[in-house]
Amino acid sequence: MSISSKSIPTFKQIYRNISQELLTYENKSIAQKSKSENKKLTTYYNYLKQNAIKNGKKQEIEDLNNKLKSLESNNSPTKNTQLKDLNLLHNIIDDKLGINNSYELNNLNNVYTYLKSQREYFDLLIRYNPGLFMDQQENVQKSANRVGLDVPQ
């Protein structure tokens, strides 16, 4: 099958595919940001709890325990079903709603293929190099567990 005889999807299909890929990127970045924010808040609340225990403030300890429990239960953020920021999508599409030119459609299809391939590459990179995006403490703990040791607290 040559390139010239290859069937190109319609503009609506390409638009939907690109928006789905961008939505996947957006949801992953929101989840990552939420995870790091929860980690920071948990550390901060534990610090405040230790200070409250030191000072003997029982009401403050209970409040902080409730906040920590709510953070633990709120671990997974809700996934968006639509893009929040459509500017990126419109920059890719250039607001050409009447595109019928096969050259333009092929370019947009290439953009979709590129976005999909980059997402898959990044997923594989994370899967096969798990220590790549870990902080140092987590990396040390996992390395110690791998050889049967525990890291002191």
Residue pairs with C-beta under 8 A, 6 or more apart in sequence:
8 102
8 105
8 106
8 109
9 17
9 105
9 109
10 105
11 97
11 99
11 100
11 105
11 108
14 105
14 108
14 109
14 112
15 93
15 108
17 112
17 116
18 89
18 92
18 93
18 108
18 111
18 112
18 115
19 83
19 89
21 112
21 115
21 116
21 119
22 83
22 88
22 89
22 115
23 80
23 81
23 82
23 83
24 119
25 115
25 119
26 80
26 83
26 84
26 85
27 79
27 80
30 77
30 80
31 76
31 77
31 79
34 77
38 71
38 74
38 75
41 67
41 71
42 68
42 71
45 64
45 67
45 68
45 71
46 68
48 60
48 64
49 61
49 64
49 65
49 68
52 60
52 61
52 64
53 61
83 89
92 108
92 111
93 108
96 104
99 105
99 108
125 132
126 132
126 133
130 142
131 139
131 142
131 143
134 142
140 151
141 151
144 150
144 151
